[in-house]
């Protein structure tokens, strides 16, 4: 990984590439029972919530020059943060497996229709090898190959959008269970899933605030676009299978290329950040080598296991990392609290546990704003109150 500074434009391009993702389109299809108007409202509201938090986490990394898991040490201590580094590596292995599985499945369906070659395992191996190659070529540096790839992804996405949204006269009603609150949560949780790693990239920003704004806007606009593509495909094309959506839109070879490229550019970020997080657990770990191992493990899981529990996986990510980030935001922006020179911050860890249990409890209930925002708002306020009360008591004791 090169150590050169990241420009504002490059920061935006990286997160455009991250958001052009099959998983985002797939999640958008889940919201179809709400219909178009309510579905759009849920997507936008969820992304406003998720991307506001995305901005905060990205800015902390940009201003401190530290990786995501290094910034977490401020709230939980050096050893305390290992809990979150380990959880992050595990969730990134899961993301890698899901992304490779989804990309290989769709590429296999497309190639089977086009050329009679439909081996999902073969495509899984191909995608995995390309991600490893992207790692060793410095995939977060926006060079000529990356620009060509992003340009192709943009063109195919525009064409797909024209075909999907050009059929608005045939909107259908979709049966199924999907509340507005859950739809907001599924929209917020995608940008939320990047919170444990966005600082790994903004830490290199030449202009911290500008690069963070560019990254956030690029992700917000593109991710919202992907969700609406999935939602529109079900409502206007009456199709939720992404491979069939590409074929119905007349995107053959271009569809295969964009499936592969979008899978590689998005999954690269997961694999590389798993390597970055591993350094906060084992200081001598090599980011690229660990990222390659994570990719190989993810590819093996994608080939051998039915990686299908996507919605549950997203909600588990939210329950672990939403309260973590709420505490970090309160500590960094409001309290100026820094436990990064201590082994543990037991107050921070206790607050996180309370937030985790609160989030899991909310899964059985319902709020119009989903789960993430109410939980994070509560934990944010409680963190400020508890930290200030402890500071006052410590001050009284010292006197």
C-alpha positions in Angstrom: 0.0 0.0 0.0 1.5 3.3 -1.0 1.8 6.1 1.6 1.0 9.1 -0.8 -1.8 11.4 0.2 -5.3 10.8 -1.2 -6.9 13.7 -3.3 -10.4 14.8 -2.8 -11.4 13.5 -6.2 -9.8 10.1 -5.6 -11.7 9.9 -2.3 -15.0 10.3 -4.1 -14.1 7.8 -6.8 -13.1 5.1 -4.3 -16.5 5.4 -2.6 -18.4 5.6 -5.9 -16.8 2.3 -6.7 -17.7 0.9 -3.3 -21.3 1.8 -3.7 -21.8 0.3 -7.2 -22.5 -3.0 -5.6 -24.7 -6.0 -6.3 -25.5 -6.2 -2.6 -26.9 -2.7 -2.6 -29.2 -3.5 -5.6 -30.2 -6.8 -3.9 -31.1 -5.0 -0.7 -33.2 -2.6 -2.7 -35.3 -5.4 -4.0 -36.2 -6.4 -0.4 -38.1 -3.1 0.0 -40.6 -3.7 -2.9 -43.6 -4.6 -0.7 -43.6 -0.9 0.4 -44.3 0.3 -3.1 -42.4 3.0 -5.0 -43.2 6.2 -3.0 -42.8 4.7 0.5 -39.8 2.7 -0.7 -38.1 5.8 -2.0 -38.8 7.6 1.3 -37.3 4.8 3.3 -34.2 4.6 1.1 -33.5 8.3 1.4 -34.2 8.6 5.1 -32.1 5.5 5.9 -29.2 6.8 3.8 -29.3 10.2 5.5 -29.0 8.5 8.8 -26.3 6.1 7.7 -24.3 8.6 5.8 -24.3 11.2 8.6 -22.6 8.6 10.7 -20.4 7.6 7.8 -19.2 11.2 7.6 -18.4 11.4 11.3 -16.4 8.1 11.3 -14.6 9.2 8.1 -13.7 12.6 9.5 -12.2 11.2 12.7 -9.8 9.1 10.5 -9.0 12.0 8.2 -8.3 14.4 11.1 -6.2 12.0 13.2 -4.5 10.1 10.4 -5.4 6.9 12.1 -7.1 3.7 10.8 -10.6 2.9 11.9 -9.7 0.5 14.6 -6.9 2.8 15.9 -9.5 5.5 16.4 -11.6 3.1 18.4 -8.8 3.0 21.0 -9.9 6.5 22.1 -13.1 5.1 23.6 -12.2 1.6 24.7 -8.4 1.5 25.3 -5.7 -0.4 23.5 -6.7 -3.9 24.6 -10.4 -3.0 24.8 -10.4 -2.1 21.1 -9.2 -5.6 20.2 -12.8 -6.8 20.7 -13.9 -4.6 17.9 -10.9 -5.3 15.7 -11.6 -9.0 16.0 -15.3 -8.5 15.3 -14.4 -6.3 12.3 -12.1 -8.9 10.8 -14.8 -11.5 11.2 -17.5 -9.4 9.6 -15.2 -8.5 6.8 -14.6 -12.2 6.1 -18.3 -12.5 6.0 -18.7 -9.6 3.6 -16.0 -11.0 1.4 -17.8 -14.4 1.3 -21.2 -12.8 0.6 -19.8 -10.5 -2.1 -17.9 -13.3 -3.9 -20.9 -15.6 -3.6 -23.3 -13.0 -5.0 -20.9 -11.9 -7.8 -20.1 -15.5 -8.8 -23.8 -16.5 -8.8 -24.9 -13.6 -11.0 -21.8 -14.0 -13.4 -22.5 -17.7 -13.7 -26.2 -17.1 -14.6 -25.2 -14.5 -17.2 -22.4 -16.5 -18.7 -24.7 -19.6 -18.8 -27.3 -17.6 -20.8 -24.7 -16.1 -23.1 -22.2 -18.9 -23.6 -23.5 -22.0 -21.9 -20.9 -21.8 -19.2 -22.5 -21.6 -15.7 -20.0 -22.7 -13.1 -20.5 -20.6 -10.0 -17.4 -22.2 -8.4 -15.2 -21.2 -11.4 -16.4 -17.7 -11.3 -15.8 -17.6 -7.5 -12.2 -18.6 -8.1 -11.8 -16.0 -10.8 -13.3 -13.2 -8.7 -11.1 -14.2 -5.7 -7.9 -14.2 -7.8 -8.8 -10.8 -9.2 -9.3 -9.4 -5.7 -5.9 -10.7 -4.6 -4.4 -9.2 -7.7 -6.1 -5.9 -6.9 -4.7 -6.0 -3.4 -1.1 -6.4 -4.6 -1.6 -3.7 -7.3 -2.7 -1.1 -4.7 -6.4 -1.1 -5.4 -7.2 2.1 -3.4 -4.9 4.1 -5.6 -7.0 5.5 -8.5 -4.8 4.8 -11.5 -5.7 4.3 -15.2 -7.0 0.7 -14.7 -9.3 1.8 -11.9 -10.6 4.8 -13.8 -11.4 2.6 -16.8 -13.2 0.2 -14.6 -15.2 2.9 -12.8 -16.1 4.5 -16.2 -17.4 1.1 -17.5 -19.4 0.6 -14.3 -20.9 4.1 -14.6 -21.9 3.5 -18.2 -23.5 0.2 -17.6 -25.3 1.5 -14.5 -26.7 4.4 -16.5 -27.9 2.1 -19.2 -29.5 -0.3 -16.7 -31.2 2.7 -15.1 -32.7 3.8 -18.4 -34.1 0.4 -19.0 -35.5 0.0 -15.5 -37.0 3.4 -15.0 -38.2 3.6 -18.6 -40.9 1.0 -17.7 -42.7 3.1 -15.0 -46.1 2.5 -16.7 -46.3 -1.1 -15.5 -45.8 -0.8 -11.8 -47.0 -3.8 -9.8 -48.0 -4.4 -6.2 -45.7 -6.8 -4.4 -46.9 -9.1 -1.7 -44.7 -9.6 1.4 -43.8 -8.4 4.9 -41.8 -5.2 5.0 -42.5 -2.4 7.5 -41.3 1.1 6.9 -39.1 1.0 10.0 -37.3 -2.1 8.9 -36.9 -0.6 5.4 -35.2 2.5 6.9 -33.0 0.2 8.9 -31.9 -1.9 5.9 -31.2 1.4 4.1 -29.1 2.8 7.0 -27.2 -0.4 7.7 -25.4 -0.5 4.4 -23.5 2.8 5.0 -23.3 1.8 8.6 -21.4 -1.4 7.6 -18.6 0.8 6.3 -18.1 2.6 9.6 -15.5 0.2 11.0 -13.3 0.7 7.9 -14.0 4.1 6.2 -11.2 5.7 8.2 -8.7 3.3 6.7 -9.0 5.3 3.5 -9.7 8.9 4.7 -6.7 8.8 7.0 -4.6 9.4 3.9 -6.6 12.5 2.8 -4.6 15.5 1.7 -7.6 17.8 2.6 -9.4 16.0 5.5 -12.7 17.8 5.5 -13.0 18.1 1.7 -12.1 14.4 1.1 -14.6 13.3 3.8 -17.4 15.3 2.2 -16.5 13.9 -1.2 -16.5 10.3 0.1 -19.8 10.8 1.9 -21.6 12.5 -1.0 -20.3 9.9 -3.5 -21.4 7.1 -1.4 -24.8 8.6 -0.5 -25.7 9.4 -4.1 -24.5 6.1 -5.6 -25.8 3.8 -2.9 -29.2 5.5 -3.0 -29.1 5.0 -6.8 -28.3 1.3 -6.4 -31.1 0.7 -3.9 -33.6 2.5 -6.2 -32.4 0.3 -9.1 -33.3 -2.8 -7.1 -36.6 -1.4 -5.9 -37.5 -0.2 -9.4 -36.5 -3.5 -11.0 -39.1 -5.4 -8.9 -41.8 -2.8 -9.3 -41.4 -1.9 -12.9 -39.8 -5.0 -14.5 -41.4 -7.5 -12.1 -38.1 -9.1 -11.5 -35.9 -9.5 -8.4 -33.2 -11.8 -9.9 -30.3 -9.5 -10.7 -29.0 -11.7 -13.5 -32.4 -11.6 -15.2 -32.5 -7.8 -14.7 -29.3 -7.4 -16.6 -30.5 -9.7 -19.4 -33.9 -8.0 -19.6 -32.0 -4.7 -19.9 -30.1 -6.0 -22.9 -26.8 -6.0 -21.0 -24.9 -9.2 -21.9 -21.1 -9.1 -21.9 -21.3 -5.6 -20.3 -23.3 -7.1 -17.5 -20.7 -9.8 -16.9 -17.9 -7.2 -16.8 -19.7 -4.9 -14.4 -20.7 -7.7 -12.1 -17.0 -8.8 -11.9 -15.6 -5.3 -11.6 -18.1 -4.1 -9.1 -17.5 -7.2 -7.0 -13.7 -6.8 -7.1 -13.7 -3.0 -6.4 -16.1 -3.3 -3.4 -14.7 -6.5 -1.9 -11.1 -5.2 -2.2 -12.0 -2.6 0.5 -13.3 -5.3 2.8 -10.2 -7.5 2.3 -7.7 -4.7 2.7 -9.4 -3.3 5.8 -9.4 -6.7 7.4 -5.6 -6.5 7.0 -5.5 -3.0 8.5 -7.6 -4.1 11.4 -5.4 -7.1 12.0 -2.5 -4.8 12.7 -4.2 -3.5 15.9 -4.4 -7.2 17.0 -1.0 -8.3 15.8 1.3 -5.4 15.2 3.6 -7.3 12.9 0.8 -8.4 10.6 1.2 -7.5 6.9 -2.0 -5.7 5.7 -1.8 -7.0 2.1 -0.9 -10.6 3.1 -3.7 -10.7 5.6 -6.1 -9.2 3.0 -5.1 -12.0 0.6 -5.8 -14.7 3.2 -9.2 -13.1 4.0 -10.0 -13.2 0.3 -9.0 -16.8 0.0 -11.1 -17.8 3.1 -14.0 -15.8 1.7 -13.8 -17.4 -1.7 -13.7 -20.9 -0.1 -16.8 -20.1 2.0 -18.5 -18.6 -1.0 -17.9 -21.8 -3.1 -18.7 -24.4 -0.4 -21.5 -22.8 1.7 -24.9 -21.3 0.8 -24.2 -17.7 2.0 -27.8 -16.6 2.0 -28.6 -15.1 5.5 -28.0 -11.5 4.2 -30.6 -9.6 6.2 -29.7 -11.2 9.5 -26.0 -10.5 8.8 -26.7 -6.8 8.2 -28.6 -6.5 11.5 -25.8 -8.3 13.4 -23.3 -5.7 12.0 -25.6 -2.9 13.2 -25.9 -4.3 16.7 -22.1 -4.5 17.1 -20.9 -1.4 15.4 -23.8 1.2 15.9 -23.2 1.6 19.6 -19.4 1.5 19.2 -19.5 4.4 16.8 -22.0 6.4 18.9 -19.6 6.2 21.8 -16.7 7.2 19.6 -18.5 10.2 18.1 -19.5 11.4 21.6 -15.9 10.9 22.9 -14.2 12.6 19.9 -16.5 15.5 19.0 -18.1 16.4 22.3 -16.0 15.1 25.3 -12.5 15.1 23.8 -12.0 11.9 25.7 -9.0 9.8 24.8 -8.2 6.4 26.4 -5.8 5.4 23.6 -2.9 5.3 26.1 -4.7 3.0 28.5 -5.2 -0.8 28.3 -8.9 -0.7 28.9 -11.7 1.8 29.2 -14.3 -0.2 31.1 -16.8 2.6 31.1 -16.7 2.7 27.3 -17.0 -1.1 27.1 -20.0 -1.1 29.6 -21.7 1.6 27.5 -21.2 -0.5 24.4 -22.6 -3.6 26.0 -25.7 -1.6 27.0 -26.0 -0.4 23.4 -25.6 -3.8 22.0 -28.4 -5.2 24.2 -30.6 -2.3 23.5 -30.2 -2.8 19.7 -31.0 -6.5 20.0 -34.0 -5.7 22.1 -35.3 -3.2 19.4 -35.3 -6.1 16.8 -38.5 -7.4 18.4 -40.1 -3.9 18.2 -40.7 -1.2 15.7 -39.9 2.5 15.2 -40.5 4.7 12.2 -36.7 5.6 12.1 -35.5 2.0 12.2 -33.2 0.7 14.9 -29.8 2.3 14.3 -30.8 6.0 14.8 -32.8 5.6 18.1 -30.1 3.3 19.6 -27.2 5.5 18.6 -29.0 8.6 19.8 -29.7 7.0 23.2 -26.1 5.7 23.6 -24.6 9.1 22.4 -26.5 11.0 25.1 -25.9 8.4 27.8 -22.2 8.4 27.0 -22.0 12.2 27.5 -24.0 12.0 30.8 -22.1 9.1 32.2 -18.6 10.4 31.3 -19.4 13.8 32.8 -20.8 12.3 36.0 -17.7 10.2 36.4 -15.4 13.2 35.8 -17.3 15.2 38.4 -17.0 12.3 41.0 -13.3 11.9 40.2 -12.8 15.6 40.7 -14.6 15.6 44.1 -12.6 12.5 45.2 -9.4 14.2 44.2 -10.3 17.3 46.3 
